């Protein structure tokens, strides 16, 4: 599954918050402003960032979690900024 979102202006702040949030929940997260990956709580994914978009590849997810739910939660998280 692939999800694509416009790249936010405060990208570094967003990634810093994501690293902090992941650590607090025991989730593996490694990455920077070009690419990264993470896993935990039944999820596994990676992302790449180009000039305009964050492209997220969901490699593993719990069966009961829909793509639309993942998209909504990621959009909400990104909209909260850094």
C-alpha positions as CSV (number, residue, x, y, z in Angstrom):
1,X,0.0,0.0,0.0
2,X,1.3,3.4,-0.9
3,X,0.1,6.8,0.5
4,X,1.3,10.1,-0.8
5,X,1.0,13.5,1.0
6,X,2.2,17.0,0.2
7,X,5.5,17.7,1.9
8,X,4.9,20.1,4.8
9,X,7.0,23.3,5.2
10,X,8.1,22.3,8.7
11,X,9.4,18.8,7.6
12,X,12.4,18.6,10.0
13,X,10.2,19.6,13.0
14,X,7.7,16.9,12.0
15,X,10.4,14.2,11.7
16,X,11.8,15.2,15.1
17,X,8.4,14.9,16.7
18,X,7.9,11.5,15.0
19,X,11.2,10.2,16.3
20,X,10.2,11.4,19.8
21,X,6.7,9.9,19.6
22,X,8.1,6.6,18.3
23,X,10.6,6.3,21.1
24,X,7.9,6.9,23.7
25,X,5.8,4.0,22.3
26,X,8.7,1.6,21.8
27,X,8.5,1.9,18.0
28,X,11.6,1.6,15.8
29,X,12.0,4.7,13.7
30,X,15.1,5.7,11.7
31,X,15.2,8.4,9.0
32,X,15.9,11.8,7.8
33,X,14.6,14.4,5.4
34,X,15.2,12.1,2.4
35,X,14.0,8.6,3.6
36,X,13.4,6.4,6.5
37,X,11.7,3.4,8.0
38,X,9.9,2.2,11.0
39,X,8.2,-0.8,12.6
40,X,6.2,-1.6,15.7
41,X,2.7,-2.4,17.0
42,X,2.0,-4.6,14.0
43,X,3.0,-2.0,11.4
44,X,6.1,-1.8,9.2
45,X,6.8,0.9,6.6
46,X,9.2,3.1,4.9
47,X,9.1,6.6,3.4
48,X,10.8,8.7,0.8
49,X,10.6,12.4,0.4
50,X,10.9,14.1,-2.9
51,X,10.7,17.8,-3.8
52,X,6.9,18.0,-3.2
53,X,5.7,14.8,-1.4
54,X,6.1,12.4,1.4
55,X,5.6,8.9,-0.1
56,X,4.8,6.2,2.5
57,X,5.0,2.5,1.7
58,X,3.1,0.5,4.2
59,X,4.7,-3.0,4.1
60,X,2.8,-4.6,7.0
61,X,-0.3,-3.7,8.9
62,X,-2.9,-5.4,11.1
63,X,-5.6,-7.0,9.0
64,X,-8.4,-5.0,10.7
65,X,-6.8,-1.6,10.0
66,X,-8.0,-0.2,6.7
67,X,-6.0,1.9,4.2
68,X,-8.4,4.8,4.7
69,X,-7.9,4.7,8.5
70,X,-4.1,4.8,8.0
71,X,-4.4,7.6,5.5
72,X,-6.6,9.6,7.9
73,X,-4.3,9.2,10.9
74,X,-1.2,10.1,8.9
75,X,-2.9,13.1,7.4
76,X,-4.0,14.2,10.9
77,X,-0.5,13.6,12.3
78,X,1.2,15.6,9.5
79,X,-1.4,18.5,9.9
80,X,-0.3,18.8,13.5
81,X,3.1,19.8,12.3
82,X,6.2,19.9,14.5
